[in-house]
């Protein structure tokens, strides 16, 4: 798998989490899902490396499936 940073790498994890939650304030479930999808696509575009993105998808799926 490509080198994906999985260790904490944000200067202010709690602050980012608060801003992420605030971005969802007042949104219904559909709008919240759309915001998440847009954010994912923006960040994927920023990363721009398919190998890294494939690794992230695999790790996220494993976590979802309970195998990680």
Secondary structure, 3 states (H helix, E strand, C coil): CCCCCCCCCCCCHHHHHHHHHHHCCCCCHHHHHHHHHHHHHHHHHHHCCHHHHHHHHHHHHHHHHCCC
